[in-house]
Amino acid sequence: MATFNPLKFLREVRQEAGRVTWPSRRETTVSTIMVLVLVVIASIFFLVTDATIAFAVEWVLGMSK
């Protein structure tokens, strides 16, 4: 079984973190805005879909009275 060396681990973590390409502030802002817009669009879509299905179910169940 391999032994665990915390110092070696931390050195490797620093080395790997140095290889990461971090996004710029502009890229982060644009991505965040895109996510928020898509969340709003998806919310509206599911609101309309849910209301349509609820109306259809009430209409079908109301026909049996």
mmCIF file of the N, C-alpha and C atoms, coordinates in Angstrom:
data_MODEL
# 
_entry.id   MODEL 
# 
loop_
_atom_site.group_PDB 
_atom_site.id 
_atom_site.type_symbol 
_atom_site.label_atom_id 
_atom_site.label_alt_id 
_atom_site.label_comp_id 
_atom_site.label_asym_id 
_atom_site.label_entity_id 
_atom_site.label_seq_id 
_atom_site.pdbx_PDB_ins_code 
_atom_site.Cartn_x 
_atom_site.Cartn_y 
_atom_site.Cartn_z 
_atom_site.occupancy 
_atom_site.B_iso_or_equiv 
_atom_site.pdbx_formal_charge 
_atom_site.auth_seq_id 
_atom_site.auth_comp_id 
_atom_site.auth_asym_id 
_atom_site.auth_atom_id 
_atom_site.pdbx_PDB_model_num 
ATOM 1   N N  . MET A 1 1  ? 0.849   -1.180 0.000   1.00 0.00 ? 1  MET A N  1 
ATOM 2   C CA . MET A 1 1  ? 0.000   0.000  0.000   1.00 0.00 ? 1  MET A CA 1 
ATOM 3   C C  . MET A 1 1  ? 0.888   1.234  0.000   1.00 0.00 ? 1  MET A C  1 
ATOM 4   N N  . ALA A 1 2  ? 0.533   2.211  -0.819  1.00 0.00 ? 2  ALA A N  1 
ATOM 5   C CA . ALA A 1 2  ? 1.337   3.426  -0.943  1.00 0.00 ? 2  ALA A CA 1 
ATOM 6   C C  . ALA A 1 2  ? 1.166   4.294  0.294   1.00 0.00 ? 2  ALA A C  1 
ATOM 7   N N  . THR A 1 3  ? 2.241   4.964  0.663   1.00 0.00 ? 3  THR A N  1 
ATOM 8   C CA . THR A 1 3  ? 2.174   5.877  1.809   1.00 0.00 ? 3  THR A CA 1 
ATOM 9   C C  . THR A 1 3  ? 1.719   7.241  1.324   1.00 0.00 ? 3  THR A C  1 
ATOM 10  N N  . PHE A 1 4  ? 1.105   7.966  2.205   1.00 0.00 ? 4  PHE A N  1 
ATOM 11  C CA . PHE A 1 4  ? 0.583   9.287  1.873   1.00 0.00 ? 4  PHE A CA 1 
ATOM 12  C C  . PHE A 1 4  ? 1.543   10.340 2.398   1.00 0.00 ? 4  PHE A C  1 
ATOM 13  N N  . ASN A 1 5  ? 2.032   11.190 1.489   1.00 0.00 ? 5  ASN A N  1 
ATOM 14  C CA . ASN A 1 5  ? 2.928   12.277 1.864   1.00 0.00 ? 5  ASN A CA 1 
ATOM 15  C C  . ASN A 1 5  ? 2.197   13.596 1.624   1.00 0.00 ? 5  ASN A C  1 
ATOM 16  N N  . PRO A 1 6  ? 1.769   14.273 2.711   1.00 0.00 ? 6  PRO A N  1 
ATOM 17  C CA . PRO A 1 6  ? 0.987   15.505 2.554   1.00 0.00 ? 6  PRO A CA 1 
ATOM 18  C C  . PRO A 1 6  ? 1.750   16.607 1.808   1.00 0.00 ? 6  PRO A C  1 
ATOM 19  N N  . LEU A 1 7  ? 3.048   16.730 2.032   1.00 0.00 ? 7  LEU A N  1 
ATOM 20  C CA . LEU A 1 7  ? 3.811   17.779 1.356   1.00 0.00 ? 7  LEU A CA 1 
ATOM 21  C C  . LEU A 1 7  ? 3.883   17.539 -0.147  1.00 0.00 ? 7  LEU A C  1 
ATOM 22  N N  . LYS A 1 8  ? 4.087   16.292 -0.536  1.00 0.00 ? 8  LYS A N  1 
ATOM 23  C CA . LYS A 1 8  ? 4.121   15.959 -1.952  1.00 0.00 ? 8  LYS A CA 1 
ATOM 24  C C  . LYS A 1 8  ? 2.751   16.227 -2.586  1.00 0.00 ? 8  LYS A C  1 
ATOM 25  N N  . PHE A 1 9  ? 1.707   15.872 -1.857  1.00 0.00 ? 9  PHE A N  1 
ATOM 26  C CA . PHE A 1 9  ? 0.352   16.106 -2.354  1.00 0.00 ? 9  PHE A CA 1 
ATOM 27  C C  . PHE A 1 9  ? 0.111   17.593 -2.591  1.00 0.00 ? 9  PHE A C  1 
ATOM 28  N N  . LEU A 1 10 ? 0.488   18.440 -1.631  1.00 0.00 ? 10 LEU A N  1 
ATOM 29  C CA . LEU A 1 10 ? 0.276   19.879 -1.773  1.00 0.00 ? 10 LEU A CA 1 
ATOM 30  C C  . LEU A 1 10 ? 1.091   20.452 -2.933  1.00 0.00 ? 10 LEU A C  1 
ATOM 31  N N  . ARG A 1 11 ? 2.313   19.964 -3.128  1.00 0.00 ? 11 ARG A N  1 
ATOM 32  C CA . ARG A 1 11 ? 3.123   20.410 -4.259  1.00 0.00 ? 11 ARG A CA 1 
ATOM 33  C C  . ARG A 1 11 ? 2.447   20.058 -5.585  1.00 0.00 ? 11 ARG A C  1 
ATOM 34  N N  . GLU A 1 12 ? 1.909   18.858 -5.667  1.00 0.00 ? 12 GLU A N  1 
ATOM 35  C CA . GLU A 1 12 ? 1.231   18.425 -6.887  1.00 0.00 ? 12 GLU A CA 1 
ATOM 36  C C  . GLU A 1 12 ? -0.046  19.232 -7.131  1.00 0.00 ? 12 GLU A C  1 
ATOM 37  N N  . VAL A 1 13 ? -0.750  19.553 -6.063  1.00 0.00 ? 13 VAL A N  1 
ATOM 38  C CA . VAL A 1 13 ? -1.965  20.356 -6.195  1.00 0.00 ? 13 VAL A CA 1 
ATOM 39  C C  . VAL A 1 13 ? -1.608  21.747 -6.723  1.00 0.00 ? 13 VAL A C  1 
ATOM 40  N N  . ARG A 1 14 ? -0.564  22.360 -6.181  1.00 0.00 ? 14 ARG A N  1 
ATOM 41  C CA . ARG A 1 14 ? -0.124  23.682 -6.662  1.00 0.00 ? 14 ARG A CA 1 
ATOM 42  C C  . ARG A 1 14 ? 0.289   23.618 -8.125  1.00 0.00 ? 14 ARG A C  1 
ATOM 43  N N  . GLN A 1 15 ? 0.973   22.559 -8.490  1.00 0.00 ? 15 GLN A N  1 
ATOM 44  C CA . GLN A 1 15 ? 1.422   22.392 -9.865  1.00 0.00 ? 15 GLN A CA 1 
ATOM 45  C C  . GLN A 1 15 ? 0.219   22.275 -10.812 1.00 0.00 ? 15 GLN A C  1 
ATOM 46  N N  . GLU A 1 16 ? -0.761  21.487 -10.428 1.00 0.00 ? 16 GLU A N  1 
ATOM 47  C CA . GLU A 1 16 ? -1.953  21.319 -11.261 1.00 0.00 ? 16 GLU A CA 1 
ATOM 48  C C  . GLU A 1 16 ? -2.766  22.619 -11.329 1.00 0.00 ? 16 GLU A C  1 
ATOM 49  N N  . ALA A 1 17 ? -2.873  23.339 -10.223 1.00 0.00 ? 17 ALA A N  1 
ATOM 50  C CA . ALA A 1 17 ? -3.622  24.601 -10.210 1.00 0.00 ? 17 ALA A CA 1 
ATOM 51  C C  . ALA A 1 17 ? -2.957  25.621 -11.136 1.00 0.00 ? 17 ALA A C  1 
ATOM 52  N N  . GLY A 1 18 ? -1.651  25.545 -11.277 1.00 0.00 ? 18 GLY A N  1 
ATOM 53  C CA . GLY A 1 18 ? -0.947  26.448 -12.181 1.00 0.00 ? 18 GLY A CA 1 
ATOM 54  C C  . GLY A 1 18 ? -1.237  26.157 -13.640 1.00 0.00 ? 18 GLY A C  1 
ATOM 55  N N  . ARG A 1 19 ? -1.663  24.967 -13.951 1.00 0.00 ? 19 ARG A N  1 
ATOM 56  C CA . ARG A 1 19 ? -1.973  24.581 -15.328 1.00 0.00 ? 19 ARG A CA 1 
ATOM 57  C C  . ARG A 1 19 ? -3.390  24.962 -15.749 1.00 0.00 ? 19 ARG A C  1 
ATOM 58  N N  . VAL A 1 20 ? -4.209  25.329 -14.784 1.00 0.00 ? 20 VAL A N  1 
ATOM 59  C CA . VAL A 1 20 ? -5.607  25.632 -15.063 1.00 0.00 ? 20 VAL A CA 1 
ATOM 60  C C  . VAL A 1 20 ? -5.705  26.962 -15.816 1.00 0.00 ? 20 VAL A C  1 
ATOM 61  N N  . THR A 1 21 ? -6.554  26.991 -16.838 1.00 0.00 ? 21 THR A N  1 
ATOM 62  C CA . THR A 1 21 ? -6.831  28.226 -17.548 1.00 0.00 ? 21 THR A CA 1 
ATOM 63  C C  . THR A 1 21 ? -8.078  28.842 -16.936 1.00 0.00 ? 21 THR A C  1 
ATOM 64  N N  . TRP A 1 22 ? -7.902  29.904 -16.182 1.00 0.00 ? 22 TRP A N  1 
ATOM 65  C CA . TRP A 1 22 ? -9.010  30.531 -15.478 1.00 0.00 ? 22 TRP A CA 1 
ATOM 66  C C  . TRP A 1 22 ? -9.721  31.500 -16.410 1.00 0.00 ? 22 TRP A C  1 
ATOM 67  N N  . PRO A 1 23 ? -11.061 31.569 -16.355 1.00 0.00 ? 23 PRO A N  1 
ATOM 68  C CA . PRO A 1 23 ? -11.788 32.504 -17.214 1.00 0.00 ? 23 PRO A CA 1 
ATOM 69  C C  . PRO A 1 23 ? -11.589 33.945 -16.754 1.00 0.00 ? 23 PRO A C  1 
ATOM 70  N N  . SER A 1 24 ? -11.701 34.861 -17.707 1.00 0.00 ? 24 SER A N  1 
ATOM 71  C CA . SER A 1 24 ? -11.588 36.274 -17.362 1.00 0.00 ? 24 SER A CA 1 
ATOM 72  C C  . SER A 1 24 ? -12.879 36.740 -16.693 1.00 0.00 ? 24 SER A C  1 
ATOM 73  N N  . ARG A 1 25 ? -12.842 37.931 -16.147 1.00 0.00 ? 25 ARG A N  1 
ATOM 74  C CA . ARG A 1 25 ? -14.034 38.489 -15.504 1.00 0.00 ? 25 ARG A CA 1 
ATOM 75  C C  . ARG A 1 25 ? -15.155 38.639 -16.534 1.00 0.00 ? 25 ARG A C  1 
ATOM 76  N N  . ARG A 1 26 ? -14.812 39.064 -17.739 1.00 0.00 ? 26 ARG A N  1 
ATOM 77  C CA . ARG A 1 26 ? -15.811 39.243 -18.803 1.00 0.00 ? 26 ARG A CA 1 
ATOM 78  C C  . ARG A 1 26 ? -16.457 37.908 -19.171 1.00 0.00 ? 26 ARG A C  1 
ATOM 79  N N  . GLU A 1 27 ? -15.660 36.857 -19.327 1.00 0.00 ? 27 GLU A N  1 
ATOM 80  C CA . GLU A 1 27 ? -16.203 35.538 -19.657 1.00 0.00 ? 27 GLU A CA 1 
ATOM 81  C C  . GLU A 1 27 ? -17.131 35.032 -18.552 1.00 0.00 ? 27 GLU A C  1 
ATOM 82  N N  . THR A 1 28 ? -16.748 35.273 -17.314 1.00 0.00 ? 28 THR A N  1 
ATOM 83  C CA . THR A 1 28 ? -17.573 34.841 -16.180 1.00 0.00 ? 28 THR A CA 1 
ATOM 84  C C  . THR A 1 28 ? -18.896 35.598 -16.158 1.00 0.00 ? 28 THR A C  1 
ATOM 85  N N  . THR A 1 29 ? -18.836 36.914 -16.416 1.00 0.00 ? 29 THR A N  1 
ATOM 86  C CA . THR A 1 29 ? -20.051 37.729 -16.425 1.00 0.00 ? 29 THR A CA 1 
ATOM 87  C C  . THR A 1 29 ? -20.990 37.301 -17.542 1.00 0.00 ? 29 THR A C  1 
ATOM 88  N N  . VAL A 1 30 ? -20.448 37.100 -18.741 1.00 0.00 ? 30 VAL A N  1 
ATOM 89  C CA . VAL A 1 30 ? -21.279 36.686 -19.876 1.00 0.00 ? 30 VAL A CA 1 
ATOM 90  C C  . VAL A 1 30 ? -21.911 35.325 -19.610 1.00 0.00 ? 30 VAL A C  1 
ATOM 91  N N  . SER A 1 31 ? -21.152 34.391 -19.078 1.00 0.00 ? 31 SER A N  1 
ATOM 92  C CA . SER A 1 31 ? -21.686 33.053 -18.776 1.00 0.00 ? 31 SER A CA 1 
ATOM 93  C C  . SER A 1 31 ? -22.788 33.127 -17.724 1.00 0.00 ? 31 SER A C  1 
ATOM 94  N N  . THR A 1 32 ? -22.597 33.953 -16.711 1.00 0.00 ? 32 THR A N  1 
ATOM 95  C CA . THR A 1 32 ? -23.597 34.102 -15.658 1.00 0.00 ? 32 THR A CA 1 
ATOM 96  C C  . THR A 1 32 ? -24.885 34.679 -16.213 1.00 0.00 ? 32 THR A C  1 
ATOM 97  N N  . ILE A 1 33 ? -24.775 35.705 -17.057 1.00 0.00 ? 33 ILE A N  1 
ATOM 98  C CA . ILE A 1 33 ? -25.965 36.310 -17.660 1.00 0.00 ? 33 ILE A CA 1 
ATOM 99  C C  . ILE A 1 33 ? -26.684 35.293 -18.550 1.00 0.00 ? 33 ILE A C  1 
ATOM 100 N N  . MET A 1 34 ? -25.932 34.514 -19.309 1.00 0.00 ? 34 MET A N  1 
ATOM 101 C CA . MET A 1 34 ? -26.546 33.499 -20.164 1.00 0.00 ? 34 MET A CA 1 
ATOM 102 C C  . MET A 1 34 ? -27.317 32.477 -19.334 1.00 0.00 ? 34 MET A C  1 
ATOM 103 N N  . VAL A 1 35 ? -26.736 32.041 -18.236 1.00 0.00 ? 35 VAL A N  1 
ATOM 104 C CA . VAL A 1 35 ? -27.412 31.067 -17.370 1.00 0.00 ? 35 VAL A CA 1 
ATOM 105 C C  . VAL A 1 35 ? -28.697 31.657 -16.810 1.00 0.00 ? 35 VAL A C  1 
ATOM 106 N N  . LEU A 1 36 ? -28.652 32.895 -16.348 1.00 0.00 ? 36 LEU A N  1 
ATOM 107 C CA . LEU A 1 36 ? -29.844 33.522 -15.781 1.00 0.00 ? 36 LEU A CA 1 
ATOM 108 C C  . LEU A 1 36 ? -30.944 33.679 -16.832 1.00 0.00 ? 36 LEU A C  1 
ATOM 109 N N  . VAL A 1 37 ? -30.584 34.079 -18.049 1.00 0.00 ? 37 VAL A N  1 
ATOM 110 C CA . VAL A 1 37 ? -31.570 34.219 -19.121 1.00 0.00 ? 37 VAL A CA 1 
ATOM 111 C C  . VAL A 1 37 ? -32.207 32.862 -19.443 1.00 0.00 ? 37 VAL A C  1 
ATOM 112 N N  . LEU A 1 38 ? -31.383 31.823 -19.540 1.00 0.00 ? 38 LEU A N  1 
ATOM 113 C CA . LEU A 1 38 ? -31.921 30.496 -19.846 1.00 0.00 ? 38 LEU A CA 1 
ATOM 114 C C  . LEU A 1 38 ? -32.798 29.962 -18.719 1.00 0.00 ? 38 LEU A C  1 
ATOM 115 N N  . VAL A 1 39 ? -32.485 30.293 -17.480 1.00 0.00 ? 39 VAL A N  1 
ATOM 116 C CA . VAL A 1 39 ? -33.328 29.881 -16.347 1.00 0.00 ? 39 VAL A CA 1 
ATOM 117 C C  . VAL A 1 39 ? -34.690 30.552 -16.445 1.00 0.00 ? 39 VAL A C  1 
ATOM 118 N N  . VAL A 1 40 ? -34.701 31.834 -16.792 1.00 0.00 ? 40 VAL A N  1 
ATOM 119 C CA . VAL A 1 40 ? -35.975 32.548 -16.936 1.00 0.00 ? 40 VAL A CA 1 
ATOM 120 C C  . VAL A 1 40 ? -36.793 31.939 -18.080 1.00 0.00 ? 40 VAL A C  1 
ATOM 121 N N  . ILE A 1 41 ? -36.148 31.670 -19.214 1.00 0.00 ? 41 ILE A N  1 
ATOM 122 C CA . ILE A 1 41 ? -36.852 31.073 -20.360 1.00 0.00 ? 41 ILE A CA 1 
ATOM 123 C C  . ILE A 1 41 ? -37.415 29.699 -19.995 1.00 0.00 ? 41 ILE A C  1 
ATOM 124 N N  . ALA A 1 42 ? -36.610 28.873 -19.325 1.00 0.00 ? 42 ALA A N  1 
ATOM 125 C CA . ALA A 1 42 ? -37.075 27.545 -18.921 1.00 0.00 ? 42 ALA A CA 1 
ATOM 126 C C  . ALA A 1 42 ? -38.229 27.650 -17.924 1.00 0.00 ? 42 ALA A C  1 
ATOM 127 N N  . SER A 1 43 ? -38.161 28.602 -17.004 1.00 0.00 ? 43 SER A N  1 
ATOM 128 C CA . SER A 1 43 ? -39.232 28.785 -16.019 1.00 0.00 ? 43 SER A CA 1 
ATOM 129 C C  . SER A 1 43 ? -40.543 29.152 -16.697 1.00 0.00 ? 43 SER A C  1 
ATOM 130 N N  . ILE A 1 44 ? -40.470 30.070 -17.661 1.00 0.00 ? 44 ILE A N  1 
ATOM 131 C CA . ILE A 1 44 ? -41.678 30.465 -18.388 1.00 0.00 ? 44 ILE A CA 1 
ATOM 132 C C  . ILE A 1 44 ? -42.235 29.280 -19.175 1.00 0.00 ? 44 ILE A C  1 
ATOM 133 N N  . PHE A 1 45 ? -41.352 28.537 -19.825 1.00 0.00 ? 45 PHE A N  1 
ATOM 134 C CA . PHE A 1 45 ? -41.798 27.359 -20.589 1.00 0.00 ? 45 PHE A CA 1 
ATOM 135 C C  . PHE A 1 45 ? -42.526 26.372 -19.691 1.00 0.00 ? 45 PHE A C  1 
ATOM 136 N N  . PHE A 1 46 ? -41.942 26.046 -18.532 1.00 0.00 ? 46 PHE A N  1 
ATOM 137 C CA . PHE A 1 46 ? -42.574 25.063 -17.651 1.00 0.00 ? 46 PHE A CA 1 
ATOM 138 C C  . PHE A 1 46 ? -43.838 25.610 -16.995 1.00 0.00 ? 46 PHE A C  1 
ATOM 139 N N  . LEU A 1 47 ? -43.914 26.904 -16.772 1.00 0.00 ? 47 LEU A N  1 
ATOM 140 C CA . LEU A 1 47 ? -45.133 27.511 -16.244 1.00 0.00 ? 47 LEU A CA 1 
ATOM 141 C C  . LEU A 1 47 ? -46.275 27.352 -17.246 1.00 0.00 ? 47 LEU A C  1 
ATOM 142 N N  . VAL A 1 48 ? -45.994 27.670 -18.511 1.00 0.00 ? 48 VAL A N  1 
ATOM 143 C CA . VAL A 1 48 ? -47.017 27.547 -19.557 1.00 0.00 ? 48 VAL A CA 1 
ATOM 144 C C  . VAL A 1 48 ? -47.406 26.081 -19.763 1.00 0.00 ? 48 VAL A C  1 
ATOM 145 N N  . THR A 1 49 ? -46.419 25.197 -19.786 1.00 0.00 ? 49 THR A N  1 
ATOM 146 C CA . THR A 1 49 ? -46.696 23.776 -19.969 1.00 0.00 ? 49 THR A CA 1 
ATOM 147 C C  . THR A 1 49 ? -47.548 23.225 -18.824 1.00 0.00 ? 49 THR A C  1 
ATOM 148 N N  . ASP A 1 50 ? -47.207 23.579 -17.604 1.00 0.00 ? 50 ASP A N  1 
ATOM 149 C CA . ASP A 1 50 ? -47.964 23.106 -16.439 1.00 0.00 ? 50 ASP A CA 1 
ATOM 150 C C  . ASP A 1 50 ? -49.392 23.629 -16.467 1.00 0.00 ? 50 ASP A C  1 
ATOM 151 N N  . ALA A 1 51 ? -49.568 24.897 -16.812 1.00 0.00 ? 51 ALA A N  1 
ATOM 152 C CA . ALA A 1 51 ? -50.910 25.473 -16.868 1.00 0.00 ? 51 ALA A CA 1 
ATOM 153 C C  . ALA A 1 51 ? -51.741 24.804 -17.962 1.00 0.00 ? 51 ALA A C  1 
ATOM 154 N N  . THR A 1 52 ? -51.121 24.513 -19.095 1.00 0.00 ? 52 THR A N  1 
ATOM 155 C CA . THR A 1 52 ? -51.825 23.851 -20.199 1.00 0.00 ? 52 THR A CA 1 
ATOM 156 C C  . THR A 1 52 ? -52.261 22.441 -19.805 1.00 0.00 ? 52 THR A C  1 
ATOM 157 N N  . ILE A 1 53 ? -51.349 21.693 -19.192 1.00 0.00 ? 53 ILE A N  1 
ATOM 158 C CA . ILE A 1 53 ? -51.696 20.330 -18.772 1.00 0.00 ? 53 ILE A CA 1 
ATOM 159 C C  . ILE A 1 53 ? -52.775 20.350 -17.688 1.00 0.00 ? 53 ILE A C  1 
ATOM 160 N N  . ALA A 1 54 ? -52.672 21.293 -16.738 1.00 0.00 ? 54 ALA A N  1 
ATOM 161 C CA . ALA A 1 54 ? -53.688 21.391 -15.682 1.00 0.00 ? 54 ALA A CA 1 
ATOM 162 C C  . ALA A 1 54 ? -55.048 21.712 -16.280 1.00 0.00 ? 54 ALA A C  1 
ATOM 163 N N  . PHE A 1 55 ? -55.073 22.619 -17.242 1.00 0.00 ? 55 PHE A N  1 
ATOM 164 C CA . PHE A 1 55 ? -56.342 22.957 -17.902 1.00 0.00 ? 55 PHE A CA 1 
ATOM 165 C C  . PHE A 1 55 ? -56.916 21.739 -18.619 1.00 0.00 ? 55 PHE A C  1 
ATOM 166 N N  . ALA A 1 56 ? -56.061 21.003 -19.337 1.00 0.00 ? 56 ALA A N  1 
ATOM 167 C CA . ALA A 1 56 ? -56.513 19.829 -20.085 1.00 0.00 ? 56 ALA A CA 1 
ATOM 168 C C  . ALA A 1 56 ? -57.061 18.757 -19.143 1.00 0.00 ? 56 ALA A C  1 
ATOM 169 N N  . VAL A 1 57 ? -56.382 18.528 -18.039 1.00 0.00 ? 57 VAL A N  1 
ATOM 170 C CA . VAL A 1 57 ? -56.837 17.509 -17.081 1.00 0.00 ? 57 VAL A CA 1 
ATOM 171 C C  . VAL A 1 57 ? -58.174 17.923 -16.463 1.00 0.00 ? 57 VAL A C  1 
ATOM 172 N N  . GLU A 1 58 ? -58.288 19.195 -16.084 1.00 0.00 ? 58 GLU A N  1 
ATOM 173 C CA . GLU A 1 58 ? -59.563 19.662 -15.514 1.00 0.00 ? 58 GLU A CA 1 
ATOM 174 C C  . GLU A 1 58 ? -60.679 19.552 -16.534 1.00 0.00 ? 58 GLU A C  1 
ATOM 175 N N  . TRP A 1 59 ? -60.389 19.844 -17.799 1.00 0.00 ? 59 TRP A N  1 
ATOM 176 C CA . TRP A 1 59 ? -61.397 19.764 -18.847 1.00 0.00 ? 59 TRP A CA 1 
ATOM 177 C C  . TRP A 1 59 ? -61.845 18.311 -19.043 1.00 0.00 ? 59 TRP A C  1 
ATOM 178 N N  . VAL A 1 60 ? -60.873 17.370 -19.093 1.00 0.00 ? 60 VAL A N  1 
ATOM 179 C CA . VAL A 1 60 ? -61.210 15.955 -19.288 1.00 0.00 ? 60 VAL A CA 1 
ATOM 180 C C  . VAL A 1 60 ? -61.992 15.426 -18.098 1.00 0.00 ? 60 VAL A C  1 
ATOM 181 N N  . LEU A 1 61 ? -61.554 15.734 -16.881 1.00 0.00 ? 61 LEU A N  1 
ATOM 182 C CA . LEU A 1 61 ? -62.259 15.236 -15.714 1.00 0.00 ? 61 LEU A CA 1 
ATOM 183 C C  . LEU A 1 61 ? -63.609 15.910 -15.528 1.00 0.00 ? 61 LEU A C  1 
ATOM 184 N N  . GLY A 1 62 ? -63.735 17.122 -15.991 1.00 0.00 ? 62 GLY A N  1 
ATOM 185 C CA . GLY A 1 62 ? -65.012 17.836 -15.898 1.00 0.00 ? 62 GLY A CA 1 
ATOM 186 C C  . GLY A 1 62 ? -66.054 17.334 -16.858 1.00 0.00 ? 62 GLY A C  1 
ATOM 187 N N  . MET A 1 63 ? -65.638 16.638 -17.893 1.00 0.00 ? 63 MET A N  1 
ATOM 188 C CA . MET A 1 63 ? -66.577 16.124 -18.887 1.00 0.00 ? 63 MET A CA 1 
ATOM 189 C C  . MET A 1 63 ? -67.415 14.982 -18.318 1.00 0.00 ? 63 MET A C  1 
ATOM 190 N N  . SER A 1 64 ? -66.942 14.302 -17.277 1.00 0.00 ? 64 SER A N  1 
ATOM 191 C CA . SER A 1 64 ? -67.653 13.140 -16.762 1.00 0.00 ? 64 SER A CA 1 
ATOM 192 C C  . SER A 1 64 ? -68.803 13.523 -15.838 1.00 0.00 ? 64 SER A C  1 
ATOM 193 N N  . LYS A 1 65 ? -68.938 14.784 -15.487 1.00 0.00 ? 65 LYS A N  1 
ATOM 194 C CA . LYS A 1 65 ? -70.004 15.204 -14.560 1.00 0.00 ? 65 LYS A CA 1 
ATOM 195 C C  . LYS A 1 65 ? -71.332 15.287 -15.241 1.00 0.00 ? 65 LYS A C  1 
# 
